[in-house]
Amino acid sequence: MRRRGARLAFIFSALALLAACEVGPDFTPPAAPKVARYTPEPLAAKTAQAEVHAGEGQRFADGLDIPGEWWTLFRSEPLDRLIADALKANPTLAAAQAALREARENVYAERGSLFPSINVGASATEAVASGATTDVKGVTPPFGVTTATLNVAYAPDVFGGLRRQIESLEAQEELERFQLEAAYLSLTANVVVAAINEASLRAQIAATQEIIEIETRELDVLKKQLELGGASKAAVLAQEATRAQAQASLPPLARTLAQARNQLAALAGRFPSEETVAKFELATLHLPEELPLSLPSKLVEQRPDVRAAEAELHEASANVGVATANQLPQFSITGQLGRSSLGFAQFFSPESGIWSIGGSVAQTVFDAGTLLHKKRAAVAAYEEAEAQYRSTVLVAFQNVADALRALQADADAVKAQAEAVRSASDSLAISREQYQAGAITYTALLNAEQTYQQARLGLVVAQASRFADTAALLQALGGGWWNRTDVAAAKDGAERFWLPPVPFGSD
């Protein structure tokens, strides 16, 4: 017995030592790109500025951290309230939160495979044997069989395949976490852009209505002059056509505005018929004059899509280890302890005790290359994930560079459009005086009116672009999710978007 016990102890010690190793590559996160800035040349210290709303000069603050609630930089209480409602009611976030909980539970479930499985079984039967089959004459007496066992099964993770599988699931959980962060960032950015779009449309409608009023007054003057013989019929018809053209532009703007309102309602988790979304005007939005600009070396840590791509790369790396371990011998240990007796009366007798312990090892000898090709497929999947990661990083830097270029161009456009509006307004006033004095033709006056109209609408569009591209820059930099304080974390600090699990089928 001592010799048998020593043998078993040696076997368990050897398996424990073997279980300390893990085959497959150990994942190392990719290093941040070694670039010093986002654009080929240094950025200007400050963008252009103009003496109009949304014409403030913006300064890029290198290394300044982004607030978790980045949309508050626009200083709009209605926008803050709408985003708060969207974070509570938007179903996309709820789905992403559930996906994260699912991934976490899968990790917990797989970790259980590292431990032995233990189950208890018991049975009791009463039977009568047939005398015809046992060569016993007469009626055989009844007999009982009572059994109770404790069964243990354990598959030692000798080469780390199970631990690599757990690592793969943990990477999947990490992927779901950053997909949730990406969904959060996308939702808040979509709400901000949709609100800016609505404000722009309202400003365009207001500018168009102002233009229509001006053209109506011009038309009234021309009609009176026609009655007095001071204007031609052609001039009146041309003015009517110009006003009609301006009036025709209102219905498409109204349609687009209604669609923008519907989009805001949907983002807030409401139906279009629920008219509870605040109305947005450009005048109520404030342009941030200091914009945080993360260091390029920090961008890969801040972008949720880059972190999600890194998690996919980690998962693919772990899957290579799983495929490698599947090519190696598989071990298992089983044991049983219990009692078995003929009837319950003898169940606790010393002779009724039973036990067994055993081990097995299996090695695939021939499978037509199945395991080999599965490993090669896992390696190819890792190479694919690595290329996708590099592509995601390049797109992230491109997004920031595009937003920086856009903001510089937007500032120049607002300044130019503001000057164009002032020049067109002065030109229109002079043209009116000259036309009334007979110094110019009506065609020249009409051209001055159209130039003013285009400049007025162009300024509105340029102002809205500054707000939208500011939001685009903050989104491209990651949106400051790492500084959030509006969502409680789980107790272990690993899950930022924690929600209590909802029992299936509950109200």
C-alpha positions in Angstrom: 0.0 0.0 0.0 2.9 2.3 0.8 4.4 1.6 -2.6 1.1 2.3 -4.3 0.7 5.6 -2.4 4.2 6.7 -3.3 3.5 5.9 -7.0 0.3 7.9 -7.0 2.0 10.8 -5.2 4.8 10.8 -7.8 2.2 10.9 -10.6 0.3 13.8 -9.1 3.5 15.7 -8.5 4.7 15.2 -12.1 1.3 16.4 -13.4 1.4 19.4 -11.2 4.8 20.4 -12.5 3.7 19.8 -16.1 0.6 21.9 -15.5 2.8 24.9 -14.7 3.7 25.3 -18.3 1.6 26.9 -21.1 2.2 26.3 -24.8 1.7 28.9 -27.4 2.8 32.6 -27.6 2.6 34.9 -24.5 0.7 38.0 -25.7 2.5 41.3 -25.5 0.4 44.5 -26.3 1.7 46.3 -29.4 3.8 49.4 -28.7 2.5 52.8 -29.5 3.5 54.4 -32.8 6.7 56.5 -32.6 5.3 59.7 -34.0 5.5 63.1 -32.4 2.4 64.8 -34.0 -0.7 64.2 -36.1 0.1 66.5 -39.0 3.3 66.9 -41.1 3.9 70.4 -39.9 3.3 71.9 -36.4 -0.2 73.3 -35.8 -0.8 77.0 -35.6 -1.0 78.3 -32.0 -4.6 79.5 -32.6 -7.1 79.3 -35.3 -8.5 82.3 -37.1 -11.3 84.3 -35.4 -14.2 86.5 -36.5 -16.5 88.9 -34.7 -19.6 86.6 -35.1 -21.1 83.8 -33.1 -18.9 80.6 -33.3 -16.1 82.8 -34.6 -13.9 82.5 -31.6 -10.3 81.4 -32.1 -9.6 77.9 -30.8 -6.3 76.9 -29.2 -5.1 73.3 -29.2 -3.7 72.4 -25.7 -1.2 69.6 -26.2 -1.4 66.9 -23.5 -4.5 68.4 -21.9 -6.8 65.5 -20.7 -10.3 65.2 -22.1 -13.2 65.4 -19.6 -15.4 62.3 -19.3 -18.5 64.3 -20.2 -16.8 66.0 -23.1 -20.1 67.4 -24.5 -20.3 69.8 -21.6 -17.6 71.9 -23.3 -20.4 73.2 -25.5 -22.1 74.7 -22.4 -25.7 73.7 -23.3 -27.9 72.5 -20.6 -30.6 71.1 -23.0 -27.8 69.1 -24.7 -26.6 67.8 -21.3 -30.1 66.7 -20.4 -30.7 65.0 -23.7 -27.5 63.0 -23.5 -28.3 61.9 -20.0 -31.7 60.7 -21.2 -30.0 58.9 -24.1 -27.6 57.1 -21.8 -30.4 55.8 -19.7 -32.9 54.8 -22.5 -30.9 54.0 -25.7 -31.3 50.2 -26.5 -27.9 50.0 -28.2 -26.2 50.6 -24.9 -28.4 48.1 -23.1 -27.5 45.5 -25.7 -23.8 46.2 -25.4 -24.1 45.9 -21.6 -25.8 42.6 -21.9 -23.1 41.4 -24.3 -20.4 42.3 -21.7 -22.2 40.4 -19.0 -22.5 37.4 -21.3 -18.8 37.5 -22.0 -18.0 37.7 -18.3 -20.2 34.8 -17.4 -18.5 32.7 -20.1 -15.1 33.5 -18.5 -16.4 32.4 -15.1 -17.9 29.2 -16.6 -14.6 28.3 -18.3 -12.6 28.9 -15.1 -14.6 26.2 -13.4 -12.9 23.7 -15.8 -9.6 24.2 -13.9 -11.1 22.4 -10.9 -12.2 18.7 -10.5 -15.9 18.0 -11.0 -17.5 16.1 -8.2 -20.9 14.5 -8.2 -22.8 12.3 -5.8 -24.9 9.3 -6.9 -27.1 6.9 -5.0 -29.4 4.1 -6.0 -31.5 1.4 -4.3 -33.2 -1.6 -6.0 -35.2 -4.6 -4.9 -35.3 -7.5 -7.2 -36.2 -11.2 -7.6 -34.0 -13.3 -9.7 -35.5 -15.8 -12.1 -34.9 -19.4 -11.0 -34.9 -20.5 -14.7 -31.8 -18.4 -15.3 -30.0 -19.3 -12.1 -30.7 -23.0 -11.9 -32.3 -22.6 -8.5 -35.3 -24.7 -7.9 -38.3 -23.1 -6.4 -39.0 -19.5 -5.8 -35.9 -17.4 -5.3 -36.1 -14.9 -2.4 -36.0 -11.2 -3.1 -32.8 -9.3 -2.6 -31.8 -5.6 -2.7 -28.8 -3.6 -3.9 -27.9 -0.3 -2.3 -25.2 1.9 -3.7 -23.9 5.4 -2.8 -20.8 6.9 -4.5 -18.8 10.0 -4.7 -17.3 10.4 -8.2 -14.4 12.7 -9.0 -13.2 13.6 -12.5 -10.3 15.9 -13.2 -8.5 16.7 -16.5 -5.1 18.3 -15.6 -4.3 21.2 -17.8 -0.8 19.8 -18.4 0.1 22.0 -21.4 -2.0 25.0 -20.6 -4.6 24.6 -23.3 -7.4 25.2 -20.9 -5.7 28.3 -19.5 -5.2 29.6 -23.0 -8.9 29.0 -23.7 -9.7 31.1 -20.5 -7.3 33.7 -21.7 -9.1 33.8 -25.0 -12.5 34.3 -23.3 -11.0 37.0 -21.1 -9.8 38.8 -24.2 -13.3 38.4 -25.6 -14.6 40.0 -22.5 -12.1 42.8 -23.0 -13.3 43.2 -26.5 -17.0 43.5 -25.4 -16.0 46.1 -22.8 -14.3 48.4 -25.3 -17.1 47.8 -27.8 -19.4 49.1 -25.1 -17.1 52.1 -24.7 -17.2 52.6 -28.4 -21.0 52.4 -28.4 -21.2 54.9 -25.6 -18.8 57.3 -27.5 -20.7 56.8 -30.7 -24.1 57.5 -29.0 -23.0 60.7 -27.3 -21.2 61.9 -30.5 -24.3 61.2 -32.6 -26.5 63.1 -30.2 -24.2 66.1 -30.3 -23.9 66.1 -34.1 -27.7 65.6 -34.5 -28.3 68.5 -32.2 -25.8 70.7 -34.1 -27.5 69.6 -37.4 -30.9 70.6 -36.0 -29.5 74.0 -34.9 -28.0 74.5 -38.3 -31.2 73.7 -40.1 -33.2 76.1 -37.8 -30.6 78.8 -38.5 -30.8 78.2 -42.3 -34.6 78.3 -42.1 -34.5 81.6 -40.1 -32.0 83.1 -42.6 -34.2 82.0 -45.6 -37.3 83.5 -44.0 -35.3 86.7 -43.4 -34.3 86.7 -47.1 -37.9 86.1 -48.2 -39.0 89.1 -46.1 -36.4 91.3 -47.7 -37.3 90.1 -51.2 -41.0 90.6 -50.4 -40.3 94.2 -49.5 -38.3 94.7 -52.7 -41.2 93.2 -54.6 -43.7 95.6 -53.1 -41.5 98.5 -54.0 -41.1 97.3 -57.5 -44.9 96.9 -57.9 -45.5 100.4 -56.8 -42.8 101.7 -59.1 -44.5 99.7 -61.9 -47.7 101.4 -61.3 -46.0 104.8 -61.4 -44.0 103.8 -64.5 -40.7 103.7 -62.7 -40.1 100.0 -63.2 -40.5 97.4 -65.9 -42.8 94.4 -65.8 -39.7 92.2 -66.4 -38.1 93.5 -63.2 -41.3 92.6 -61.2 -41.4 89.1 -62.7 -37.7 88.6 -62.0 -38.2 89.6 -58.4 -41.2 87.3 -58.0 -39.1 84.4 -59.4 -36.3 85.1 -57.0 -38.7 85.2 -54.0 -40.4 82.0 -55.2 -37.1 80.3 -55.5 -36.3 81.2 -51.9 -39.7 80.0 -50.8 -39.2 76.7 -52.6 -36.1 76.1 -50.5 -38.1 76.1 -47.3 -40.0 72.8 -47.6 -36.8 70.6 -48.1 -35.3 72.4 -45.1 -38.4 71.7 -43.0 -38.4 68.1 -44.1 -34.8 67.6 -43.1 -35.4 69.4 -39.8 -38.3 67.0 -39.0 -36.0 64.0 -39.8 -33.3 65.4 -37.5 -35.9 65.7 -34.7 -36.9 62.1 -35.3 -33.3 61.0 -35.2 -32.8 62.8 -31.8 -35.9 61.1 -30.4 -34.6 57.7 -31.5 -31.2 58.3 -30.0 -32.9 59.2 -26.7 -34.9 56.0 -26.8 -38.1 57.7 -27.6 -40.7 57.4 -30.4 -41.0 60.2 -32.9 -44.5 61.0 -31.6 -43.1 61.8 -28.2 -42.3 65.5 -28.6 -40.2 65.8 -25.5 -36.8 66.5 -27.1 -35.5 70.1 -26.5 -35.1 72.4 -29.5 -31.6 73.5 -30.4 -30.4 76.8 -31.7 -26.9 77.7 -32.8 -27.1 80.7 -30.5 -27.4 78.4 -27.4 -24.3 76.5 -28.2 -20.9 77.8 -27.2 -17.7 76.9 -29.1 -14.9 75.6 -26.8 -11.9 78.0 -27.1 -9.4 75.6 -25.6 -9.4 72.1 -27.1 -7.6 69.2 -25.4 -5.2 67.4 -27.8 -3.9 64.1 -26.5 -0.3 63.1 -27.2 0.0 60.7 -30.2 1.6 58.1 -27.9 -1.6 58.1 -25.8 -4.1 57.8 -28.6 -3.9 54.0 -28.9 -4.8 53.8 -25.2 -7.7 56.2 -25.5 -9.5 55.0 -28.6 -12.0 52.3 -27.8 -11.8 50.9 -31.3 -8.0 50.5 -31.0 -8.4 48.8 -27.6 -11.0 46.5 -29.1 -8.7 45.6 -32.0 -6.0 44.9 -29.4 -8.3 42.6 -27.5 -9.1 40.8 -30.8 -5.4 40.4 -31.3 -5.0 39.0 -27.8 -7.8 36.5 -28.4 -6.2 35.3 -31.6 -2.9 34.9 -29.8 -4.5 32.8 -27.1 -6.3 30.7 -29.7 -2.9 29.7 -31.2 -2.0 28.3 -27.7 -5.3 26.4 -27.6 -4.6 24.8 -31.0 -1.0 23.9 -30.0 -2.2 22.3 -26.8 -4.7 20.2 -28.7 -1.9 18.5 -30.6 -0.3 17.3 -27.3 -1.4 14.4 -25.0 -4.5 14.8 -23.0 -4.6 13.6 -19.4 -7.5 12.7 -17.1 -7.9 11.4 -13.6 -11.0 9.7 -12.2 -11.8 8.5 -8.7 -14.7 6.9 -6.9 -15.5 6.4 -3.2 -18.6 4.9 -1.8 -20.5 1.9 -0.5 -22.4 -0.9 -2.1 -24.3 -3.7 -0.4 -27.0 -6.3 -0.9 -29.7 -4.4 0.9 -29.7 -1.4 3.2 -29.2 -3.5 6.3 -25.6 -4.3 5.3 -24.9 -0.8 3.8 -22.8 0.4 6.7 -20.8 -2.8 7.2 -17.1 -2.7 6.8 -17.2 -5.0 3.8 -19.5 -2.6 1.8 -16.8 0.0 1.2 -15.7 0.5 -2.4 -13.1 2.9 -4.0 -11.2 3.3 -7.2 -8.7 5.7 -8.8 -7.3 5.8 -12.2 -5.7 7.9 -14.8 -5.6 8.0 -18.6 -3.6 9.7 -21.3 -4.6 10.0 -25.0 -2.6 11.2 -27.9 -3.9 11.6 -31.4 -1.8 9.5 -33.8 -3.6 10.1 -37.1 -6.3 12.6 -37.9 -5.4 13.4 -41.6 -3.8 16.7 -40.5 -6.9 18.1 -38.8 -5.1 19.4 -35.7 -2.1 20.7 -37.7 -4.3 22.7 -40.1 -6.4 24.1 -37.2 -3.2 25.4 -35.7 -2.2 26.9 -39.0 -5.6 28.5 -39.3 -5.2 30.0 -35.8 -1.8 31.4 -36.8 -3.4 32.9 -39.9 -6.2 34.4 -37.8 -3.6 36.0 -35.5 -1.8 37.5 -38.5 -5.2 38.8 -39.8 -5.9 40.4 -36.4 -2.5 41.9 -36.3 -3.0 43.6 -39.7 -6.5 44.8 -38.7 -5.0 46.3 -35.6 -2.4 48.3 -37.6 -5.2 49.4 -39.9 -7.3 50.6 -37.0 -4.4 52.5 -35.6 -3.8 54.2 -38.9 -7.5 55.2 -39.2 -7.4 56.6 -35.6 -4.5 58.9 -36.4 -6.2 59.8 -39.7 -9.4 60.8 -37.9 -7.5 63.1 -35.6 -5.5 64.7 -38.4 -8.7 65.2 -40.5 -10.5 66.8 -37.6 -7.5 69.2 -36.9 -7.4 70.2 -40.6 -11.2 70.7 -40.7 -11.1 72.9 -37.6 -8.5 75.1 -39.1 -10.3 75.3 -42.4 -13.7 75.9 -40.6 -12.2 78.9 -38.7 -10.9 80.4 -41.9 -14.3 79.7 -43.6 -16.3 81.5 -40.8 -14.0 84.5 -41.0 -14.3 84.6 -44.8 -18.1 84.1 -44.7 -18.5 86.8 -42.0 -16.6 89.2 -44.2 -18.6 88.1 -47.2 -21.9 88.8 -45.4 -20.7 92.3 -44.4 -19.5 93.1 -47.9 -22.6 91.6 -49.5 -24.9 93.6 -47.1 -23.0 96.9 -47.8 -23.1 96.1 -51.5 -26.8 95.4 -51.4 -27.6 98.6 -49.6 -25.5 100.7 -52.1 -27.1 98.8 -55.1 -30.6 99.7 -53.8 -29.7 103.3 -53.6 -28.1 103.2 -57.1 -31.1 101.4 -58.5 -33.5 103.9 -57.1 -31.4 106.7 -58.5 -31.4 105.0 -61.9 -27.6 104.4 -61.9 -27.8 100.6 -62.3 -30.1 98.2 -63.9 -32.4 95.8 -61.9 -30.2 92.9 -63.0 -27.3 94.4 -61.0 -29.6 94.8 -58.0 -30.8 91.2 -58.3 -27.2 90.0 -58.5 -26.4 91.9 -55.3 -29.5 90.3 -53.6 -28.4 86.8 -54.6 -24.9 87.4 -53.4 -26.1 88.4 -50.0 -28.4 85.4 -49.8 -25.6 83.0 -50.6 -23.3 84.7 -48.1 -25.9 84.6 -45.4 -26.6 80.9 -45.8 -22.9 80.1 -46.2 -22.1 81.7 -42.8 -24.7 79.5 -41.1 -23.3 76.4 -42.6 -19.7 77.4 -41.7 -20.7 78.1 -38.1 -22.4 74.7 -37.8 -19.3 73.0 -39.3 -17.1 74.5 -36.5 -19.3 72.9 -33.9 -19.6 69.6 -35.7 -15.9 69.3 -36.3 -15.1 70.2 -32.7 -17.2 67.3 -31.7 -15.5 65.1 -34.3 -12.1 66.0 -32.8 -13.1 65.1 -29.3 -14.6 61.8 -30.6 -11.5 61.0 -32.6 -9.4 61.5 -29.4 -11.5 58.9 -27.5 -14.0 61.1 -25.8 -12.5 60.9 -22.3 -14.3 57.7 -21.3 -11.5 56.9 -18.8 -12.5 60.0 -16.8 -16.2 59.2 -16.6 -17.9 59.6 -13.2 -21.5 59.1 -14.3 -21.5 55.3 -14.3 -20.8 53.1 -11.3 -18.3 50.3 -11.7 -18.6 46.8 -10.5 -17.1 45.8 -7.1 -13.9 44.3 -8.7 -13.4 47.5 -10.7 -13.2 45.7 -14.0 -16.5 46.6 -15.5 -17.4 50.2 -16.0 -20.8 49.7 -17.5 -22.3 47.4 -14.8 -26.0 46.7 -14.7 -27.7 44.2 -12.4 -28.6 41.0 -14.3 -32.2 40.7 -15.2 -33.8 37.3 -14.6 -35.1 35.8 -17.9 -38.8 36.2 -18.2 -39.2 38.6 -15.2 -41.3 41.7 -15.5 
